[in-house]
Amino acid sequence: MSIGVKICGLTTAETLDAALSGGAAFVGAVAFAHSPRNMAPADAAALFERARGRAKIVAVVVDPDDALLADIAAMLNPDLIQLHGHETPERAEQVRALTGAGIIKALPIRTLEDFAPAAAWEPFVDHLMFDAKPVEGSVLPGGVGARFDWSLLADRAFRASWFLAGGLNPGNAVEAATISGAPLLDVSSGVETAPGVKDTALIAAFLKAVQPGP
């Protein structure tokens, strides 16, 4: 098994280097004030420049305004913008035009009915992301370790490339990919020792589990 992996919410050189050396295909910087992984665009730019050309740089945002997007584009210059809020396909087109970046759209999932918006989104994105729906009243749309029933994705086909996210960790990554058929996995809290505190050993273990090499 060899699955593409995004390590999200990286905030230190040590953990970013662990992701890169372990073979992560995507690395994520979060620009959302309520997140324990939040980074200002200038700080993210200084850190993530070391990833350029080695992995796709992803800026994770939640219902961003144009000013934040302008700062992200000018300072971080990400390969992809991950929309993790209540954005519309029309807004995604605006984000693409404003930043010049590709688009990942995260869709919150709990039941089969929650996949319904995927078809409308596929023409507007480079990747979809299926993440566990947060609990009622949560200020965080993801990154809290929640998961959904992975078998809901079994035998489902999408035109767009897609990530599985939510509740993944080194111990269940292979099971999640096998059950869901996911070509890409996204992990954040599952490689942390505390909210926002990534662990280099957990990052390495996650990547080794799904990219064991020859």
Beta strands, then each sheet from edge to edge (+ up, - down):
strand 1: 4-7
strand 2: 26-30
strand 3: 56-61
strand 4: 80-83
strand 5: 102-109
strand 6: 127-132
strand 7: 161-165
strand 8: 184-187
strand 9: 192-194
strand 10: 197-198
sheet 1: 1+ 2+ 3+ 4+ 5+ 6+ 7+ 8+ 1+
sheet 2: 9+ 10-
end
